[in-house]
Amino acid sequence: MNYDQALALLKKNGQEQVLRYWKKLSAAERKGLLAQIETLDFKAIKYCQSVLASRNEPPAKKGKPTAPKVHELKGKLLKEAVAAGEKELSAGRVGVILVAGGQGSRLGFDGPKGAYPIGPITNAPLFYFHARKVLAMSVKYGHSIPFYIMTSEANNAATEQCFEEHGYFGLNPQDVVFFTQGMWPGMTDDGKIILDRPGHIFMSPDGHGGLLWALKARGCFADMKKRGVKTLFFFQVDNPLVEVADPAFIGIHTLEKSEYSLKLTAKRDPHEGLGMVVKRDGHFDMIEYTEMTEEMNTRRTKTGDLYFKFGSPAIHVFDRAFMEREAAKNMPLHLAHKKIQTVDEKGNIVKASEPNGWKFEKFIFDCLPDAKGVSCMAFDRAEEFSPVKNAEGKDSPATCKADLQAKWSKWFPVPPALPLEIDPAYAINAADIATNGILLQAED
Ligand code: UTP
């Protein structure tokens, strides 16, 4: 693309301000800016503009939310679910999706969050625990499990490097598929694209809901079909306790012929920041914790339990065909008013002191109301959920490491002061320890 073509395209879309500093740019900056303009998706930008223009309109009225049925699997149903899940895994119909494109700003770690050292003894990165579980499940069920990892432009190279440096954590590189999510330009109130440098458009990742677009645009659906994958286990990068491709979860999803299934955990307090799955107007839906009213947060049943008891830590199973269907639609957009660096009339960079521009994000659970079948399954938080969100305090590396050790020490009791770490490819549960025996490794 040359300057004239870029100008014509921008004019057609009312965005010619993007080239306002052209005369001041170096050759390298011009090249970079033209490359950015070439990647802009003006259909998506128009959609963002329309959502931005209607931001002050009252939200559509929705029906009264009620709590959904949540399976607490045990006995015969648990056995049936495990058998059904194991059948899918053995037949090679299961793939795993990890969303790892986030910026991890709360943790403040210099690098992709997945490269954060979380192993209590080895300092192994978060990616290690995820990849070794994929490996463990592949070996256990005798079929490779493709591992799809969504990154962003900002962290893709470092993510791939982390896998390469660690020999793909033992996985076959052909079974690991990295793909980048979309990036959207930031906009001012009137829908104009923001420059954060004279020759650079401010872009930000399109949220974990960008997964659906990215799976389609980057050819992952085609790859899944080629491999015969029909069911996808989805999880987030920050939780090393997650039971990757849990057969019971995949099984209940399969038995109930669901399109979207969710693992849910009892909230640790009424105000915990977890999304809430509800039913309303005949559909399932997710209410973000910021949208829960005090009455909803604290409502109790006759037995004293919280009525909206189970929150979602974003552990899902999807039907591939459902994801493909949803990828063809426009997902709702969530607007965030942010302080975005800009450029003044003279071409000087200006740091914003107040929110001055909009970022756009999609959330994966917004496709929930479209799902024809939904299964909800409760799980025990201590066993499966301890995210690394913050640098300190709640949901931090310290709490996560303690929870990892508490989980492992149930399989292999050690005195509390003794550090313990178990490679998931060696054991993903107590039964594996019993089968494999204890293999102690000590440094000389
Ligand atoms: P979070 O909401 O925790 O965001 O993402 P984050 O970017 O990792 O961290 P903060 O909020 O800046 O501190 C939940 C999951 O969704 C992924 C993240 O990588 C994480 O696994 N995610 C988030 C994406 O893949 N893309 C995005 O654009 C946003």
Residues whose N, C-alpha, C, O or C-beta is under 5 A from the ligand:
A	BS01	UTP	V99 A100 G101 G102 Q103 G104 S105 R106 L107 M150 P205 D206 G207 H208 Q236 V237 D238 K389
